[in-house]
Every structure is written in C-alpha cells, then in structure tokens.
Amino acid sequence: MDDIHQIQKDLDEVTRDDRPIRGAYFCPYEVFKHMYHMVVRSAVRVDNTVVLLLVGLQSTGGQAMSKQETARVMLQLREIIKNTLRKGDVFSRYSRNQYVLMLSVRQPGDSGVVAERLLKGWKASGLSSSMRIDISTGLPEPIV
C-alpha cells in the first residue's frame, strides 16, 4: 500500500507547478505519439472522435522568415494554442513552423469551431499582418 501512496506523491509533485491547470497540454512529439494511441483507444470506448489539426506558420509576402523571427512567433503561437484549447487537449511542435493538435470531440465537425477560435486568437495577437496561420484537419483511422 505504501507504493501506491508514493506513486501518487510523485505524480502530484510533477503537476504541482501546473496548478491550477490552464489550457492545453504541450509535450514533445515522441510523447504526443504515445498519447495519441492512448486517447484514440479511449475515444473508441466512449464514442468520441479524435481529430488532428496541423497549424502552420507562413509569411504573407511569400518571403522566407528568419530563424529568429520564426522561433519568436512560434513561441507566441504556442501560447495562443495553449490558451485556446481545452485543458484536456494535447499539442506538440511538429516542425520548425508547425504544431500538431489532438482534439477529442463528439463529432468531427466540432474541430471547425476550434479552428475558428485559433484564427480569432491569431488575429487578435497582432501578428497577422506579416504572417498567417494555415490549419489543416485530418481524421485518424480508429485503432481497434
């Protein structure tokens, strides 16, 4: 019985800095892949759908963005994503200028509401004058 209490204490210490938990959970891509498998399996049980969104950063003028500018704006985009999604949603950096988001929704169309909120948050940030975000939606195959 002491082992389970130690586990609970260890897990509590890991999450203490995140209390109260706000926004979506950001994790490395390798962790994201494992969480994806877990969430899809769980979603099948409760008749939910797991939708992936890919959010990419692009310059509006067609010119290449510097590495420093990309890094700075990607950090700001990360905050927009974190604060727009629910605390049960998960996202990760996928590439130099992309984030992949995992949403557990009742119907696939519900992801459109999330995409609209992301676009609204992006426009409100003031970053939209020189850059834009593109959002792609995909539906995973169920894992059974």
C-alpha positions as CSV (number, residue, x, y, z in Angstrom):
1,M,0.0,0.0,0.0
2,D,2.9,2.4,0.6
3,D,4.0,2.0,-3.1
4,I,0.7,3.5,-4.4
5,H,0.9,6.4,-2.0
6,Q,4.5,7.1,-3.1
7,I,3.4,7.0,-6.8
8,Q,0.6,9.5,-6.0
9,K,3.0,11.7,-4.2
10,D,5.5,11.6,-7.2
11,L,2.7,12.4,-9.7
12,D,1.4,15.2,-7.5
13,E,4.9,16.8,-7.4
14,V,5.2,16.6,-11.2
15,T,2.0,18.5,-11.7
16,R,2.2,21.0,-8.8
17,D,3.7,23.7,-11.0
18,D,0.8,23.5,-13.4
19,R,-1.9,24.1,-10.8
20,P,-4.4,25.4,-11.5
21,I,-4.2,23.6,-14.8
22,R,-4.9,26.1,-17.6
23,G,-5.1,25.4,-21.3
24,A,-3.9,22.5,-23.4
25,Y,-1.0,20.2,-22.6
26,F,2.1,20.8,-24.6
27,C,4.6,17.9,-25.0
28,P,7.4,16.6,-27.2
29,Y,6.4,14.9,-30.4
30,E,7.5,11.4,-29.2
31,V,5.3,11.8,-26.1
32,F,2.5,13.1,-28.4
33,K,2.6,9.9,-30.4
34,H,2.1,7.7,-27.3
35,M,-0.7,9.9,-26.0
36,Y,-2.4,9.8,-29.4
37,H,-2.6,6.0,-29.2
38,M,-3.9,6.1,-25.7
39,V,-6.5,8.8,-26.5
40,V,-7.8,7.1,-29.6
41,R,-8.2,3.8,-27.7
42,S,-10.2,5.6,-25.0
43,A,-12.3,7.6,-27.6
44,V,-13.5,4.4,-29.2
45,R,-14.9,3.3,-25.8
46,V,-16.9,6.5,-25.2
47,D,-17.9,7.0,-28.9
48,N,-15.8,10.2,-29.3
49,T,-13.7,11.1,-32.3
50,V,-10.1,12.2,-32.2
51,V,-9.2,14.9,-34.7
52,L,-5.8,16.1,-35.6
53,L,-5.2,19.7,-36.6
54,L,-2.0,20.9,-38.2
55,V,-1.3,24.6,-37.6
56,G,1.4,26.0,-39.8
57,L,3.0,29.4,-39.8
58,Q,3.6,31.2,-43.2
59,S,4.8,34.6,-44.2
60,T,2.1,36.6,-46.0
61,G,4.6,38.2,-48.5
62,G,5.9,34.9,-49.7
63,Q,9.4,35.7,-48.5
64,A,11.3,33.3,-46.1
65,M,11.2,34.2,-42.4
66,S,14.4,34.3,-40.5
67,K,15.1,31.6,-37.9
68,Q,14.9,34.1,-35.1
69,E,11.6,35.5,-36.3
70,T,10.1,32.1,-36.8
71,A,11.2,31.0,-33.3
72,R,9.8,34.1,-31.7
73,V,6.5,33.9,-33.4
74,M,6.2,30.1,-32.9
75,L,6.5,30.7,-29.1
76,Q,3.7,33.2,-29.3
77,L,1.6,30.9,-31.4
78,R,2.3,28.2,-28.8
79,E,0.7,30.4,-26.2
80,I,-2.3,31.2,-28.4
81,I,-2.8,27.4,-29.0
82,K,-2.4,26.6,-25.3
83,N,-4.9,29.2,-24.2
84,T,-7.4,28.5,-27.0
85,L,-7.7,24.7,-26.5
86,R,-9.3,22.9,-23.5
87,K,-7.1,21.6,-20.8
88,G,-7.8,18.0,-21.9
89,D,-6.4,18.7,-25.4
90,V,-2.8,17.9,-26.3
91,F,-0.4,19.5,-28.8
92,S,3.2,19.3,-29.9
93,R,5.7,21.0,-32.1
94,Y,5.8,19.1,-35.4
95,S,8.4,21.0,-37.4
96,R,10.1,24.3,-37.5
97,N,6.9,26.2,-38.3
98,Q,4.1,23.7,-37.4
99,Y,2.2,22.5,-34.4
100,V,0.1,19.3,-34.4
101,L,-3.0,19.4,-32.2
102,M,-5.1,16.4,-30.9
103,L,-8.7,17.1,-30.1
104,S,-11.2,14.7,-28.6
105,V,-14.6,15.7,-29.9
106,R,-18.1,14.3,-30.2
107,Q,-18.4,14.9,-34.0
108,P,-15.6,15.6,-36.5
109,G,-17.2,18.9,-37.4
110,D,-16.6,20.3,-33.9
111,S,-13.0,20.8,-34.9
112,G,-14.1,23.7,-37.1
113,V,-15.1,25.6,-34.0
114,V,-11.6,25.2,-32.6
115,A,-10.1,26.3,-35.9
116,E,-12.2,29.4,-35.9
117,R,-11.1,30.2,-32.3
118,L,-7.5,29.7,-33.2
119,L,-7.8,32.1,-36.2
120,K,-9.6,34.7,-34.0
121,G,-6.8,34.4,-31.4
122,W,-4.2,34.8,-34.1
123,K,-5.8,37.9,-35.5
124,A,-6.2,39.4,-32.0
125,S,-2.5,38.8,-31.3
126,G,-1.5,41.4,-33.9
127,L,1.0,39.0,-35.6
128,S,-1.3,38.5,-38.6
129,S,0.0,41.5,-40.6
130,S,3.2,39.9,-41.7
131,M,2.4,36.2,-41.2
132,R,-0.6,33.9,-41.3
133,I,-1.5,30.5,-40.0
134,D,-2.9,27.7,-42.1
135,I,-4.9,25.0,-40.4
136,S,-5.4,21.5,-41.9
137,T,-7.8,19.0,-40.4
138,G,-7.4,15.2,-40.6
139,L,-9.4,12.3,-39.2
140,P,-7.5,9.3,-37.8
141,E,-8.4,5.7,-38.5
142,P,-9.7,4.0,-35.4
143,I,-7.3,1.7,-33.6
144,V,-9.0,-1.5,-32.6
